[in-house]
Amino acid sequence: MTSRGAVLPEVERIAIVGLGLIGGSIARGLRDAGYAGHLSGAVVQTQDAKRAVELGLVDDCHTAIGPAVAAAGLIVVATPPCALDDVLSEIAAARRPGSVVTDTGSSKASVVAAAQRVFDDGAMTHFVPGHPIAGTENNGIEAGFATLFMSRRTILTPNEQTDAGAVATVEAMWAALGARVSRMTVAHHDEVLAATSHLPHVLAYTLVDTLAAMAERTEIFAYAAGGFADFTRIASSDPALWRDIVTANRTPVLHTLDAYMDRLQQVRAAIAAGDDSRLHEIFERAKTARDGFASQRERDGR
């Protein structure tokens, strides 16, 4: 497990494009870890730029990307998927040669495709796709906190052409934030995240939408207890963001959703047939898997 404390003395300036939950937490975490270099930010709204400086997230903040990234040795993109093409285009026009660019997106194939559309070969060797497996249902300039990534996994998906120094720089940043860094291929990342993150959001949104459409919804929500709250918490996440994530990772999400629907049909068939044995088998298997997952999280300190 990586621990907090690995700052980035060789990178004198870091730019963070997007200062919501993820970008804001990166800024807070770097300062908390002792990063003494210059932090620049880029946001959309003027009031958010002013607030980011007031909160001490960054040393300066801009509503244009160019001034934020022009002098940076490391550029972190923490924007919604829908903005990625425009953001990367502006970075491509303003970044200095040799600067490292990384992102925090939940789908990697779509991010790499966007980068390839705007970056030349030299810039692509310094682009390190990344994804911190951390978050809450909150968003906005006030949502971040310094310990968001502590003991959480961050996945990087470089390829054979990616500059080793660029990868080391990005790994060092995440280590400074307390993250546990690992690498995998783009395709494998998207398959894993479709199952472990994207599908659960689809299910949570769909369950709440289904219950809200029922005639007796007022009574249903009045009697909803902890289990409902736990299962559906992530349905309070930003709908536009998750619409874009699911769309960007469409094919892996559909494969995982098809597998879930097949298993759900098996559960329905067991209930309809009064097959207690089959139902118990499915529930018992799920409990064993879930208990193992919880035990591993506890061992990992998450």
N, C-alpha and C positions, 0 to 999 in steps of 0.2 A: 504494500500500500504506500502511495506517495504521501508525504506529509507537507504541511504548510512551511514556507520559508524559502523556497527557491525563487528569488526575484529575478529580474531581467536586467542586470547592469549593462549588458552590451546593447540594449535597445533603449536609446535615450528618449524616444518619443513614441507613444502608442496612441493610435486613433481608434475610437469606438463609434461605429456608425449605428445609431439606434441605442437609446438609453432607457428602454423599458425594463421589464423584470430581469432579462438575461444580461443585456448590456450594462444596465445600472448595477447589477450584482457583480459583474466583472470589474467595473470601476471601483466599487466599494471594496471588493476583495483584494484587489491589487494594492490599494492604499493601506488596507489593514495588514497585508503581508509585508509592508515596508518598501514598496516600490517608490523610488524617489525621483523617477523621471517625469517627463511632461506628458500629461494626459489631455488629449483633445477629444471633443465629442461632436457629433452631427445629429441633429434631430429635425423634425419637420416644422414644428410650431415655435414661433419666437418666444412665447411664454415658457415653453419647456426648456429652451436654450438658456434663458435667464435663470430658471429654477435649478437646472443642473449645476450651474456655477454656484448658486446660493447654497445648495446642499453639499458642495464640495466634491461632487462626483468627478468633475474634470476641471482642469485649469482654464480652459476656454471651450466655448461651445458655439456651433454655427448652424445656420439653417441651410447652408450649402455644403456639399460634401468636399469639394475641392480644397478649400482653405483648411479643413480639418485633417485631411490625409496627406497633403503635399509634402510635408517634412517628416512624416512618420516612418519609422523602421518596421513597425508592425501595425497592420490595419485589421481590426476585428469587425466583421459585419454581423450585426444582431438585429436585423430588420425582418418584417413579415415576408413570406415567400412572394407575395404579389408585387413587392417593390424591388425584388432582387435584380431583375434585368437592368432597370434604370440605375440602381445603386452601383452595380458592378461596372456599368458603362462610365459613370462619373469617376469611379475609382481608377479605371483603366486610363482615363484621360489625364488624371492628376497625380497618380502615384509616381514616386521617384524610382529609377531603376534599382532593382535589388531589394525593394521593400517586400516584406512578407505579408500575404493576405490570407486570412482564415475566416470561417463563418461559423454559425451556431445552428444551422438549419436542421430540421428533423428529418428531411428527405435528402439524400445525397446525390442520387442520379440526376435529379432536376437541377440541383445547384451546380454540379460539374458541367452539365450541358449549357447552363447560362454563362458560366465562366468561359467556356470554350468559344462561345459566340462573340465575346468582347475582348478577351485577353490574347495577346500574341504568344508565341511559344516560350519566350523568355519569362513572361509574366506567369504563364501556366506552371512553370517549374517552381515558382515561388508561391503557388496557391495551395494551401493545405486545408482541405475540407474537414470540418469538425462538427461534433454534436455533443454538447453536455447533456447527460441524462438527468436532468434536474428541472424543477419548476414548481409553480403553484398555480392556482386558478386566477391569481391577480395579475394586473398589467398596469402599465403607465410609469411615469417618471418617478413616482414615490414607492413603487412596488419592490424594488430590489433590496437585497441585504447581503452583507459581506460573507456570510457562511453558507450561502445557497449551494455551493459546489463541494463543500467539505465532505470527503469520503464518498462522493458520488462518482459514478463512472463518466468519463468523457471518451468518445470514440473519434479517432482520426482515420481518414480514409485516403492517405496518399497513394500514389502509384509508383512504378519503377522510375519514372522520369522526374519525380518530385525531388527538389534539392534537399539533401540531408540536413544542411544547416537550417533551412526553413522549417523542417519538421521539428528539429531540436528546439528552435525558438518557440514554436507553438506549444510543444510539450512542456517546456519550462514555464510558460505562462500558466498552463493549467495546473502544474505542480505547485506553483505559488499560491493558487487558489484552493489547494488541498484536494484536488480531484485525483481519481485513480484512472490513469490514462492507458488506453489500449488501442490497437489498430485492427482494422478489418477491411475487406474489400467494399466498394460502394454497393454492389449487389447484395452482399450478405447483410450489410448494415440495414438496407431498406427492407429486407425480408424480416429481420429480427424486430425492427421498430414497428413494422406494420402489425406484428403480433402482440408486442408488449406495450405499445403506447397508442398507436393510431386506432386499432380495433377497440380497445377499452373506451376511448373517447366516443367512437361511433355508437357503442352500446349504451353508454351513459346518456348521451343526447337522445337516442331513440327511445329509451325507456321512459325518460321524463316526458318526452313529447307524446308518447303513447298514453301515459297516465293523465297528462293534462287535457287530452282530447276526450277523455271519458266523461260521461254526463255527471257522475258523482265525484268529480275531481276535487272539489272543496273538501269533502269528507275524507277522501283518500289521503290528501296531503296533511290534513289535520291529525290523522292517526299514524302517519309515517314516523318511524323510530330511527334508532341509530344505524341499523343496517341499510336503510334507504339513504340516509345522509352520507354514509361512508361510500356506498357504491356509486352515488350520483354526484359527489363533490365536484368532479372534473367537468360536469355539465355546466358549471358556472364559468368555465374558461371562455376566452374570447371566441365567439362563433365564427367570425371572419377569418381569424388565424387558423382555426382547425378545419374550416372549409378548404382553405388553401393548402394546408398540409396534406389532407386526405386526397385532394385532387392531384397534388404534385406526386404523391406516391401511389397513384391509382391502381396499377397492376398488382403490386404486392398486397395492398389492402384488399382488393377483390379476392385474391387467392385465399387470404386468411379468413375473410368474411364467409366465403363459400365453405371452408372447412368448419367454421363455427356453426353455420346454418345446418350443415349435415349432422353435426353432433347434437344440435338443438332438436332436430327432427327425431333423433334417436330417443332423446329424453321425452319428447311429446308422445312418441309411440309407447314407451314404457308406462307413462302415466295413463294413457288411454286404455292400455291392455291390463292395467292393474298389476303390472309386473314389478312387484316390490323388490325382488331379488336384483333385477337389472338396474333399477333406480338406485338401490343401495350401492351396487357395484360402482356406478358412475360417481355418485357422491363421495364414496369412500376413496376412490382413486384421486378425485379432485382434492379432497382434504389432505391426503398424504403429500401430494405435490405442493399444495399451498403451505403446509407446515414446514416442508423442506425449504421452500423459498424464504419463509419468515425466519427460520433458524440461520440460514446463510446470511441474511441481512443483518441479523443480530451479531453474528461472528464478524462481519465486515464493519460493524460500528455505524450502520446506516439507520 
